[in-house]
Amino acid sequence: MKLAGGILTVLLAAAVLLALLIFGQARQSPTCGSQVAIVKGPAGQPLECVCFEGSLSTCFDPGP
């Protein structure tokens, strides 16, 4: 019985830690103070993103 309680405690702690990590990364998204925001893409290249109601909506490569 003690073993099952210990395993349950470890699993619960791991789930809470994982949730905090996911929530922390979700909060680090750039804010939209205007209609367009320039952010770094997955490979480090700049992307222009259109803001809609305060959040990023569509992103594309910058260009003419």
Sequence and secondary structure as in RCSB ss.txt:
>XXXX:A:sequence
MKLAGGILTVLLAAAVLLALLIFGQARQSPTCGSQVAIVKGPAGQPLECVCFEGSLSTCFDPGP
>XXXX:A:secstr
 HHHHHHHHHHHHHHHHHHHHHHHHHHTS   SSSEEEEE TTS EEEEEEETTEEEEEE    
